[in-house]
């Protein structure tokens, strides 16, 4: 897996063209900005993607077991159905300020 530190659009595009799984280390709290940029670059290349947050399933499952998270669990299931079989998966990890971008094809 390739690791990119504060990458330019060009270096992200190069990894996309090569269909490489890569990690973006976003410094300075730019996690959402990088996530949006990566999603735009993928969509401009006519590729589909799913954006999700790391460990969200475990959090929603725990909430579901307590009876509180039914709507969160259903929303996540609906999102997975709506983005079925994407070309790429973008996984945000806000705790480590990283984004993992996986080629799913």
N, C-alpha and C positions, 0 to 999 in steps of 0.2 A: 504494500500500500504506500502510495506517495503522500508525503506530508508537505503542505504548502503553508508558508507563513505570510499572512497579509498579501495574498496573490493578486496580480492584475487580472483583468478580464481575459487577456491573451493567454496567460498560463492556465487559467481555468478552461478556456476553449480548447487548448492543446490536450489536456487530460480528457475532455469530453470526446474529442475526435478520436483519440487513441482508445477510448472506452475503458479507461483506467479507473479503478476505485481509488479515491483520494480523500485526505483529511485536510480541512482548512482550520488553521489556528487563527482565530480572530482576536486581535488584541484591542484594548481600549473600548470594550463593550460593543463592538460592531457585529455581533452575532446575527441579529435580524437583518441588517443591511447585506451581509454576505449571503445569507440564506435567500433573500429576495433576488440578489444579483445572479446567483447560481440558477435559481428557478427560471429567471428570465432568459439566461443564456441557453438553457436546455430547451425551453419552449421556442426560442427563435431558431433552433436547429431542428424543429419539428419532432421533438422527443417529449414523451410524457414523463411526469415525475409525481412522486408521493412525498409530501413533507410531513415528518412526524417528530415528536420529541422523545428522546431516549428515556426509557423506564416509565413512560406514561401508562403502558398496559398494566404494569405491576401496581401503580398507584390507583388506577381505576378499578382493578380487581379488588384491592384492599378496601376501597370505598364501597364497592358493590357488596362485599361481604358484610359490611356494617349497615347496609340498606340505604346509604346516602348517595351512592354514586351511580344509580340506575341510569340517569340521563347522560352522564359522562360516558358510561360504557356503551350506551346505545349510539351516541354521537360518534364515538370512535369506530364502532362497527359500520355505521353508515359511511363514514369517511373512507374506510378500507374498501367498501363495495364500490363507492364512487370512483376510486382511484385504482381499480382492479387491474392487475398486470401492467404496472408502469415500466418504462424503459430504465428509469433511474429512481433511486430512493435517497432522499435527503434527510439525514437524521441529526437533529439539533441536540447538543449536549450543553445546556446552559451552565451546569455546574463546573465544567472544564473549559467553557468558552471555545468549543470545537464544533465543527460540522463534518460529519462523515457522509461522503457522496458515493453511493454504490451503484455500479452498473448491474442491472437485473437481467440483461439479455444474454 
